[in-house]
Amino acid sequence: MELDQNTILIGMFILMFAGILVGVHIGFAFGITALIGNILIFGGADGDWEGGVDIALRGVGSVAYEYLRSEVFAAIPLFMLLGDFVNRSGAAKDLYNLINHGLKAIPGRLAVATVAGNAVFAAVTGVSIAAAAAFSRIAYPQMRLHGYNRTFALGSVAGSACLGMIIPPSVLLIVWGIITEKSIAELFIAGAIPGLILAIFYMIYISVAATLKPELAPKPVEGTLDEDLTVAEIASGFGIGGLILLVLGGIWGGLFTPSEAAGVGAAGAMGLGILKGMRHRQIAETLINTGRTAAPVMFLLLTANMYAKFMEVAGMSELIRETFHTYQLGEIGIMLVIIVIWLILGMILDSISIILITVPIFAPLTAPFFDPIAFGIFGILVIEAGLLTPPFGLLVYTVKGSVDDQSVQLSEIFKGSVPYWILMLFVMLIIWSTPEVATWLPSKMM
């Protein structure tokens, strides 16, 4: 019996998603279903199964060669390496102390410093998991020491860590650019203004909450937070500022490609680490740790591109368009369906997996009525909200595993993160209604 392409496409999607739900590694789920789907399409058309297998295997080799040799892929492990050097060297802690020292007059200053520190840390690393782990160890103990409400403190750490995926450079923006074949530099620049708006909203919320409910964030006892900073702490904090200027300034000014900027930034972070006392053993451990973190991401990207090529051949975009046209949803209806799907997937999958599964379908669908660069920032915000959405909430689990306080419950972190989750969706609505918020800066700089 000959199967039509739509039947194969839907069957392979169900098979892939079922595999993920029962515990199959998502990379293998992508690769296996793409391979089977291509065999069914190319071999089932005329009954030449041997030829179908040959074409499908050649396609695997072609995708692997095309994508893994691309210099864009180098940006991901290099930005991760940059973040690991900054974190392991202690420079992130120095940055937090420096920012906190300058916020003496602001209510809830330790939580505000956590947001500001995460924003700057994000601008160097673009990895929200690294930010969540770092500030769980740096900021949370300080907030608890000075009487901050535990749920409030945990929420500020988990919520502000999301800035890592919207403020450039961002691993998710790199993945989005690879999948959609859009300019990563433009996506980086587009994320700057929405990221800063989100960080400001976070700070305003903290200050207002601390003012209305002083028990959430008591004022520090006179003199307990105002110890003079050492010259080394000041130099280290400003050193991270220099890295930001080097990495982002180089990209925005056209001096570096994102991959080149990642390499320069990683080298600069290693130099900062050496100045902070890192030696051969710590440097080697950092390199190995980055490799362990980056390798699964690279494998995911490879197999996801295989699956994206299969969907393209099978006519997924056309099937989705016909479905939406049949039900006459219109532009608003399409966007609402996309948002609901992303939020539901955010409850069970991580952000990169959601991008790899859905963006090859949604990006072509929305291109006629939503600027592709603005849609990228919009999508990252919605998908990143999934990191705070139960039951998965990857950032929540990261914070839970990183804090020293074993009595912390996941429910406390989820509860404390709710205001940040709401603010992320609010900024998303701003970009949906006014895409120029994301596209204005790239149009001026590119």
Secondary structure, 3 states (H helix, E strand, C coil): CCCCHHHHHHHHHHHHHHHHHCCCCHHHHHHHHHHHHHHHHHHHCCCCHHHHHHHHHHHHHHHHHHHHCCHHHHHHHHHHHHHHHHHHHCHHHHHHHHHHHCCCCCCCHHHHHHHHHHHHHHHHHCCHHHHHHHHHHHHHHHHHHCCCCHHHHHHHHHHHHHHHHCCCCCHHHHHHHHHHCCCHHHHHHHHHHHHHHHHHHHHHHHHHHHHHCHHHCCCCCCCCCCCCCCHHHHHHHHHHHHHHHHHHHHHHCCCCCHHHHHHHHHHHHHHHHHHCCCCHHHHHHHHHHHHHHHHHHHHHHHHHHHHHHHHHHHCHHHHHHHHHHHHCCHHHHHHHHHHHHHHHHHCCCCHHHHHHHHHHHHHHHHCCCCCHHHHHHHHHHHHHHHHHCCCCCHHHHHHHHHCCCCCCCHHHHHHHHHHHHHHHHHHHHHHHHCCHHHHHHHHHHC
